[in-house]
């Protein structure tokens, strides 16, 4: 059974950096497309970034382009989200998600319905 566990959240000042980690267990990460989502209080879940298993291609929400970087270490079964130049509006619960790379989906790569497995989330708070 695939499980995802995030870590690395916390309180950071505006302009600061933070790196989130997500460990996938129960299967080799190399076979899974992965993504990071976030949800702030009173707002809808937002797709932040994704990384495809087949070719390592990535995609980012416009709101984080140039500031966030997604990466994966298949040997460690871990996905990372490096976040920089953080803003108060980045405050949210960040969750990682995964789906088997051979699955067929009609949803966009940053749409939550594309993903089958979810972590419990980690809180990121950007505040002075």
N, C-alpha and C positions, 0 to 999 in steps of 0.2 A: 504494500500500500504506500503510495507516494505521500510524503509529508513535507511541509515546508516550515522552517523556523527562522524568523528574522531576528536580528540584533543590531545594535549600534545607534539606536535612537537616543535622544536626549535634548538638553537645553543648550542652545548656541546663540551667540550674539549676531545681530545683523552683519552681513559681510563675512561671516565665518564659514567654516567647512565642516562636513560630517561625512562619514562613510558608513553606509548600511550594508549588512551582509545577510544573505539568505542561504541556508543550507538545505538542500534537497536530499531526502533519504528515501529508501525503498526502490530506487531505480537509478540508472546512470543518467546524470544530467545531460550528457551528450545527445540524448534522444529527445530532449524537451525544448520547446520554445518557452522563453521566460519573459516576464514583464514585472514592472513595478507600477503600483497604483497608489493613490493617496485619497484620503477623504477628510475634509475639514468639517467641523460642526456646522450643520445646517446646509451643507453643500452636497452635491452629487459626487460619487466616486469618479476620479479623473485618472485616465491613463497617463503615466509619466514617461515611461520608456520601455522598450522591448528589445529583445535580442533573439535572433532566430538561430536554431541549432544547425541548419543545413549549411549556411554560408557565413554565419556570424554577423549578418547585417543588423543594423540597429535603427531605431526610430525614436523620436522624442516629441513630446508636446511642445508647442511653440513657447509656452511659458517657462520652459527650463532649458531650451536650446542654448548651447554655449556655456551653460553653468553646471549641468549634470552630465555624468558619463556612466553608462552601464557597461559592465564587463562580466565575464564568466571565467571560472577556473574549473574545467571539467574534471581534472584530476582530484580536486578537492570537493567536487559536487557543490560548488558555491557560486552564487551570483552576487555581484556587488553593485551598489549605486553610490558613486562618488558625487557629493553635492558641494558646490562652491558658490561663493557670492550669495549666500542665503539671505532671503528676505522674510519679513514677518508673514507675508502671504504664502510662504512655503510651509507654514505650520499646519500639520495634519497628522493623521495616522497613516503610516506607509506600510503597504502590504505587498509581498511578492506573490506571483501567480505563475503557474506552469500548465502547459498542455503538451501532449505527445505530438511530436513534430509531423507525424504522418496523418494526423487527424485532419479531416476536412472541415472547414469552417467558412461561413459566409460573412463573418464579422471582421471588421477592421482589426489590424494587429494591436491596437490600443483600446479595443473594446472589451469590457470585462467578461462578456458572454463567450468570448473566444477561449477562455481559460477554465480548466476543470479543477485545478488544485490551488488552494489558497493557504497562506500562512495566517497567523493570528494578528499580525500587525505590530508595529513599533511606533511609539509617539515621537515626533520631531516637533520641537517648539523653538521658534526663532523670536527672540525677544531680548531687549536690553534691560 
